[in-house]
């Protein structure tokens, strides 16, 4: 018997390889054009300390230059490394200054501007309760779309040490991030028998909720 664990998902970009992170960013935009155009507020998440994930997001933003689709305002969590990749960004500590963030988003939207916010991926995933994107949706009533980038385990052995941890069987989840970790693990398991091309990046794009997307991205 086969049991599904976690919510149903939809594959938007099947397992593939790219030569540069920006290439995957462009592919994400190309495959989600209608969804992106309908998303005036997007929350973009990355694994902290992974410059290639920031480069992926840069590729996504740079590819999206069509009127009515491009993001006019980019806000970055300043605790993230490599924020200098987004030279014209506004820096706001998302968790500590959320009222300021919401005020900035609302002001931009009142002027007809579209907003992208770059944060750690545990802040952006809509699979988690009470994280910053949950608060933006539920406490501030903002209509947000999330794209979360993450590395992933390529073997069962690597799963044991991967963060965020996936805790099965109702185990206590003190960090509150297990649902995201389990989605990464379960999605990644579909790739375990796939051949990894050397000197490239292996990646895929999965829709994990109505306005929530997961990008798995590893340097081979």
N, C-alpha and C positions, 0 to 999 in steps of 0.2 A: 504494500500500500504506500502511496505517496502523499505526503502532507505538505501544504504550502505554509510557510512561516512568514508572517508579516503581511502588509498590504499588497494587493495586486499592483504590478508595474507594467509599463509599456516601453519597449525599446525604441528609441528615436534614432540612435546611431549604433549599429552593431559593432562588435569587437573589431578594431582596426588598428593600423599603425600609421603614425605620422612622423615626419622628420624633425619638425620644430613645434614647440608649444603653440605658437601663434596660428599654425595651420589648423589645429584642433579648435581654437577659438573661432576661427572663420567658419569651420564646419558646423559648429554649434549654432551660430547665427543663421547660416544658410538653411539648416534643417528646422529651425524654430522661428522663421520669419513672421508668420501670422501671430504666434504666441507672444513674441517680443514686441511687435507693433501694438498689441493689446495690453502691454504691461508698462505703464508709465513710471512705475516704481519697481526696480529690480534689486534684490539683495544678492550679492555675489560672494560666495564663501570659498576660502582656500585653507589648506593645511599651513599653519604658520611655519616659517623658515624654508618653504619650498618655492624658490624663485621661479621654477618652471610653471608653477600654477599661476603665479602673478602674471607671467608672460602670456599664458593662455588667456587670461582675462583681458589683458591688453589687446591681444589679437581679436578677441570678441568685440571689444569696444571700438577698435579701429575699423573693423569690417562693417560695423553697423553705422553707416553715415547717411542713410536715406532720410529725407525730410519726413517727420512724423514718426520716425523709428529711433533715430540716434538719441543718445543720452547727453543732455546739455550740461548736467551737473553731475560730477563724480565726487562722492564723499568716501574717505578712507579712514579706517580705524588706525590711528597712529602707532599703536603697539605692534603692528605687523612690520616685519622686515621688508625691505625692497619697495617701500611706498614711493620712492623716487621715480619708479617706473611710470607713475601717474603725476606728471609735473604740475598740472593745473588743478589738481584735486584739492578739496577742502578737507582738513583734518578735524575729526570730531571723535572723542572717545565714546564709542557707541553705548557701552554698558553704563558708564558713569554719567553721561550727559544725554540721556535719551530724550528728555523734554526739549533740549536744544536741537537735537537731530530732527525730532518731529516738527518743531517750529520751522526749521530750514526746509524740510520736505514740503510742508504745507505752503510756505511762502513761494517756493519754486513752482509748485503745481498751480497756485493762483495766478502765476505769470505765464502759465502754459508750458513750463519747462519739464522735461523728463529727467528722472533722477536714478542714478546707479549708486549703490552703497556697497563697499568692499569690506568684508569682515572675516574673522575666523569661521571655518565651516560649521562648527558647533553652534555658532550664533545664527547661521543662515538656514539650516535645515528645518523644514516645517514638520519633521517627524518628532521633534522634541517639544515637550511642554515647558513653558515658563522661560524659554530662552529669549533673546532679544527679538527675533522675528515673530515669535508667538505673541510677545507683548505689543509689537507694532500692529499686529492683526487684531488682537482681542481687547487690548486696553485702549489703543489709540484709533482703532477702526480704520486702519489703512489697508488698501487693497494692494498687496505685494505679491510678487512672483520671485521665487528663489532658484538660483543655480548654485549648487554646492560642488566644488571640486575636491577630490580626495585621492590620496594614494590608496593602494589595496593589497591585500595578501595574495600571493600567487600560488601558495601551497597551504595544505592543512597545518603544517608545522608553523608557518609564519602567522597563522591565525592566533596562535597562543600568545604571541607577543605584540599583536597589532593594537593600536590605539586609534579611536575609542573602542573599548572592549565590548564584545557582544556577550551578554549574560543570559543564558538560556534557563528554562525551568523555574522562572519566577525568582531568581536570585536577586538580592538587594543591589540596587543600582545607585550608589552614593553620588556618583558624578552626574547622573541624570542623562547620560548620553548613549545608553545601550541601544535604544531603538535605531539610532543612526549607525552605530557600529554593526548591528545585525543586518541592516540594509546593505551596507558595504560588503560585509562578508558573504551574504547570500547571493548578491549580484555577482561578486567576484568569482564565486565557485563555478559559475557557468563558463569561466575562461580558463580553468585550471589545466585543461588538456590542449589548449591552443598553443601553437608554436609562437614563441616570442622572437621577433626579428632583432638582431643585435644592432646597437647604436641607433635605435629608434625609440619612440614612445608608444606604448600600448594603451588603448583608451576605448571608452564607450560612453554613450549618453542614455540614461534611463529616466523616464518620467515616473516619479514615486508618489505623486499626488496631483490634485487638480491644477495647482500652480507651483509645483515643487519638482525640481530636476536634480539628478545626481550624475556627475561626470567622474568616472574613474580614470586615473591618469598616472601611469608609472614610467619612469625612465628604465629601459631594458638594460 
